[in-house]
Amino acid sequence: MRTRFFRWLAPGLNIKRWLFLFSTGVGLLILGVALMLNYQWLAYFEDVFLQLIFETTGSYNYTVVATIGFVAIILGILFMIMGTRRVIKTIIRAVIPADSEKVSDYIFQNIRLGQGPKIVVIGGGTGLSTLLRGLKRRTANLTAIVTVADDGGSSGRLREDFKMIAPGDLRNCLVALADKEGLMEKLFRYRFGGEGDLAGHSFGNLFLTALTQVLDADIDKALEASSKILKVRGRVIPASTENIRLMAEMEDGTIVAGESHIPHAGKPIKRVFTEPALPKPEGAALQAIDEADAIILGPGSLYTSIMPNLLIDKIAEHIQASKAAKLYICNVMTQPGETDGYTAADHVRALQAQGGASLIDTILVNDTYPEGDSVEAYRETGSEPVLVNADELAALGVRTIRASLMDDSGRPVHDSERLGKVVMDIVYALQTDIEPHILEYYLKRNDH
């Protein structure tokens, strides 16, 4: 009880100043009433106390009067605290989620998250969702700028039927940023089976599509409404609301149309582009980039999840112009059909070729070599661990930070909790210009 009380006096909560203001107000109220009544009521009570003391003890004892006054002050303060606490608790209980464990814990968590750095994450696919899950526990000032070029599966069918942007990656990010993932997460991820018209569709995609139609085909309003329903921490913004098509030119000159077809072309990718060219960006996305403390690209498919965002008009330019820390999270494994044989430096070269030399200043790579049956399963599909050459990356003007990013199972994928923790450490460290090797030493400690 004592510990929980003193938590309210912790620095940075902006509570002590209001307690002081409340106490000052009570004191001024008492003083004002006393002045208005010309002290007569105080004299009356003093006479009553003195008469009572005289009849009890046979003499006038001002020490007893002072003691009674002191006890009255203490009781008054206790009553003020108890009454204020009960009122605040009643109000808060009416507005916070019913399943929150403790009011104080809920308030402290939201204050702490609200004071976190402004982080913009750019990408798509499962990699982006993985990162968001780890970051939402550490800052509420999150903005996910999401690719809308997906044309496969449920998203592709809904794009064709309703002439809208792909909802799949947007839905995944909403679920990843939900305050508490549970039944709603399962519901949004639920995919209909069978052989009917709904077969293969995700409920979350259908929900977003229906909400967009109800709100006059306004995807921004649909995302805002969905965010309220899921109690999302942060914002999810499409890179563009135009119905774009991702295209790829292969090394042999052939053109492949459609995001879902590019990885299956079986040829090295030379470049990607969109139809129409330079789609109009979302204003909120550009504003988020301009106001960010850190901008993160990836993890995710290089050419079909990250690059499409850089093809949107002005997004790459705003990233380059930003003074924020710019971090690229490299994948643990290469991706068949997109980054076969790529090293970490090859990933950076591709990004710089598309978005400019100053697009990123730091790369985060996994330093734990994946082993086991799961890795062999990936190798059978043509995927290999991404090799890292720090000297090569330094020549590209990018500093390298290594950390263990996989979960303890040894699967060659990023662990959301570990990734979120490491990224936040890096964001704070880059704001202090700490040397990479010192940061790497810190990240390797088990107690950080």
N, C-alpha and C positions, 0 to 999 in steps of 0.2 A: 504494500500500500504506500509506504513511505517513498520507495523508489519510483513508483508510478507518478506520485505527486510531484517530485522534484524534476521529472522528465519535462514537465511543462515549463520549467525555468531554463531549459537548455538553450544555448545561443542559437540564433538564426531562425527561431520560430515566430518572432514578432508577437509574443504573448506578454512578456514582462511589461512592455510599454503600456499595454491596454489594461493590465492589472493596476499599474500605477495610476493611470488616468481614472479608472473606476474608483480607486481609493481617494484620490484627490477630489473627485466629484462628490463623494459621500461627505468628506470633510468640509467642503465648501457649503454643502447643503445644511449641515449642522450649524456652521458658523452663520449662514444667512438667516436661518430660523431664529437663532439666538439674538442676532442683531435686531430683527424685526419685532421680536417680543420684548426687547429691552432687558433681556436677562431675567425677567420676572419669573419665568417658569423654572429657571435653574435655581433661583433663590427659594422658590416654593419647595422644590424637591430637597434642597439642602436643609431647610427648616424641618421637614418631615423626618429626614434621616437623623438629624441632631436630636430631635425630640425623642425618637425611638431609642437612640443610643443612651440618652440621659435616663429614660425610664428603665432601661435594661441594666445599665452599669452604675447609675447614680452620678455620672460626670460626663462632660463634653470631651470626646476623643476624636480629634480630626484625623488621626492615623487610620482609624476604622473607616471614616468617610472616604479617604483616599484609596483604601484597599477595596472598598465596594466599587468605587469609580474604575479602578484598574480591572476588576473582575467583569464589570459591565462592558468595558472596552474589548476585552478578550472574547466575551460571549458575542458581542456585536460582530467582531471580525469573523468568528466561526460561523455565525448565522449567515453573514454575507457570502462566505465561501461556499457553504452548503447549499444555499438557495441558488446562487449563480451556477454552481456545478449541476444542480438538478435541472435547471431551466435549459442550460446548454445541452445537457445529455438528452433531454426530452426532444429538443429540436433536431439534434443530429440524428437520433434514432429514427426520426420521421423521414430523413432524406438519404441516409446511407443504406447500402444493401443489407437486407435482413440477415444474410449469412456471414456478415463480418464478425470476427471473434471478439474484438475489443474496440470500443470507440477510440481510445487513445492510440492504439496501434494503427487503426485505419487513418486517423488524422496525421500522425507522424509519417506514415508511409507516403501519403499524398503530398505533404509538404516537402519531404525529401526528394521525391520524384519530380515535383514541380520545379525544384531548384537545380535540376540536372542540366548538363550542356545541351544545346540545340544541335541535334544530329540529323542529317539528311542521308537516307540510304537509297541508292539507285540500283535497280535491277529488276529481277522477276524470277519466277520459278520457285522451286523448293529451297534454293540457297538463300533467297531473300527472306522467306518465311522463317527459316532456321535462325538467321541472325536477329530478326525482330523479336523472336521469342526470348532470346537471351538479353536483349537490350531493354525491353519494356520493364524489367524488374529493377532497372538502374536509372532510368530517366523517362519522364513523361513527355519530354520535348522532342518527340520523334516524328519525322515525316518520311514516309515511304513514297518515292516516285517510281511508278510501276509501268513496265512495258505493256502495250496493248496490241501487240502484233500477233499474238497467238491465233492460229487458224485451224487447230486440230481439235478433235474430240468434241466435247460438249460446247466449249467456247466457240469453236469454229461453226458449229451448226447454228448456234444462237446469233452469231455475227451475220450469217447468211439470211436467216429468217427475219431478223428484226433490224438489220442494217445499223448495228451498234458496235461499240468497241468490245473487245474480248473481256468477259467478266472474270475468267478463271483466276488469273494472278491477283486481281483486286480482291476477290473473295478470300484467297489464301492469306493475304496480308491482313485483312480484317480479322480473320479468325486468330492469326498469330498474335495480334495486338490486343485481343479481347482481354478484359481485366481478369476474368477467370474462365479458363477453357474447361469445358465439361460437356454437358448435354448439347449446348448450342454448337460447340465445335463438331460434335458427332453429327448433328443435324445438318450443318452447313457442308460437311464433307460427304454426307450420304449420297451414294450414287445408285440410281435406279437400275435394277436388273431386268431380266425378261427379254422379250423381243418386240415390245410395243413401241409407240412413239417416244415414250420417256426413257427407254433403255439407253444407258450410258450417260444420261444427264445427271449432273450434280444438283442437289437441292439448292445449294448456295448460289449456283449460277442462275437457276430458275428464279430464285428469290430476288436477286439483284436485277435481273431482266424485268420481272414483273413490277418491281418498285420503280424502275426507270420509266416504264410505260405509264404507270399511275401518276408519276410526277412530270408529265409532259416531256418525256424523253430526255430528261435532265439527269445525267449520270452523276453530276456533282451533288445534287440534292439527294439522290439515292444513296450515295456513299455516306453523306452526312447523317441521313436517317438510320442507315445500317450501323454506323458507328455508335449512335446513341443506344440502339437496341442491344448491341454486344458490349457496350461500355468500353469502347476502344481507348487505349492509352496512346495518344498521338493522332496522326492524320494519315490517310491513304489517298494519294493523288495520282490520277493517270498522267503519264507524260504528255499525252495529247488526247483530245476527244475526237479527233478525226479518224475515220475508218481507213487505216493504212494497211498496206500489204508489204511484208518484208521480202526482199529479193536478194539473191547472192550471185556474184560472178565468180566462177571457179577459175583455177589457175589455167585451165585449158581454154578459157573463153566462154564456156557454156553458161547459160543463165538458168537459175533454179528459182521458181516462184513459190512463195509460201513458207512461213516459219517452220511448219511441221515437216516439210519436205527437204529442207536444207541439210540436216544431219544424215539423211539417207541417200544423198547423191553419190557418196563414195568417192569424192574428189576433194582435193585441198581447196580451201576457200581463199580467194584473193581479196574480196571485199564484199560488204553488204550495203544495200541502199534501200530506199523505200519508194513506193508509189502510193500517192504523189510524193515528190521530193520535198524536203524541208517542211514537214507537217507543222501546223501552228501549235505552239506549246501552250500548256495551261499556265495562266498568269500566277496562280498560287504556287506552282512548282518553281518558277523562276524566283519568286519572292522568298521561298523557303531556302533556296540555294544561297541567295544574297545575304540572308540573315543567319546562316549556319555557323556554328563553332567548329563543326567537323562534317566532311562530306565523304561518304563511303560508297565505293563501287564494289558490287559482288557481295558474297560469292554467288556463282551461278554460271550458266552457259555463256561463254564469252561472246559468241556471235549472235545468239538468238534470245538472250535475256538481258545482257548488259549493253551491247552495241546499239540495239534499236532505240534506246533512250538518247544516245548521243547523236542519232540521226535526226532527232526533233530539232527544229530551228531554235537557235540561241541557247540551248541547254549546255552544250560543250563550252560555248563562249563564256557563259556565266560561271561555270565551274572554274575555268581558267582564271577569270578575273577575281574570284573569291580569295579572301585572305585566310580562309579557314584551313585547317589541316585536311589533306586529301589522301585518303587511304584506299588502297585496292587490296581486297582479300582474295588471294589466289586459291583456286580449287586444290584439293588434296590429290586428285587423280585427273588425268587427261580425259577428254570426252570424245568417244569415237564419232567420226564424221565431222567434228568441229576443230578439235585441237590435238589431233594425232601427232605424237612426237614433240609436242610443245614443251619447252622449258618455261620457268617463271619469267625469264627475260623475253621470250617470244610472246607471252601474254601481254606484257607491258608494251612491247613494240607495236602490237596490233592496236592497243588502246591509244597510244600516242599517234599512230598513223591516222586514226579516225578522229580523235578529239584534241590533238595538239600536245606538244612536248611538256607543257605545264599542267596537264590534266590531273596527274597524281604526283605526290612527292614521297610517298611511303608505300611499301608493299608488305603485307603480312603473309608469311608462308608457314606451313606446317613443318615442324622439325622432327616429328616422330615417324619413322619409316613404317608404313602399314605392313602387317604380316598376318598370316593365317588363311583359313579356307575362304573367308569373305573376299580377301584380296585376289585369290586365285580365280574366284568367280568373276570378278571385275576384269581380270586379265583375259579371261576367255572371251570377253566381248570386245577386246582390243584396247582396254583402258590400262594405263600405267601411272605410277606415282610421278608427280610433277617434280622435275629436278631443278635445283636452285644453285645458281652461281652468283654470289654476292658481288664479285668484281664486275661481272657483266651488267648487273643491274645498276651498280654505281656509275658505270660508264654512260648509262641512260639517264643519269641524274636522279635516281630513285634510291632512297635508303631502304635497307632490308631489315625487317624484324622477324625473328623466328620464335615460335612458341608451339607448345603441344596443343593441338586443336581438336584432336579426335577423342571420342569417348573411350571408356576403359574396355569396351567390348572388342576393340581393335578394328571395327568397321572403318573403311577408308572414307568416312564422311565427317563433316564438322559436327561437333556436339554443341547444341545451342547454348547451354549454360556456360560451358568453358569458353566458347567463342565470345559471348556477350561480356564476360568478365575480363577477358584479355583485351578486347576492343576498348572498353571503358578505361582500362589502365593506360592504354596507348593514347587515347584521346586526351586524358589529363596530362600525361607525360609530354606529349607534343606541344601542349600549351606552355610548358616550362623549358622547352628546348633541351631536354635531357638527352644524353648521348645514347645511341641505339644499343651499344654493348652493355651499358648499365641497365637499361630497361630490360634487355634479354635476361640478364642475371636475376633481376627482380621477378620476371615472369616465370622463371624456372623454379622459384621457391614454392614449397607446398603450402606455406602459411599466408600467402598474399591474398 
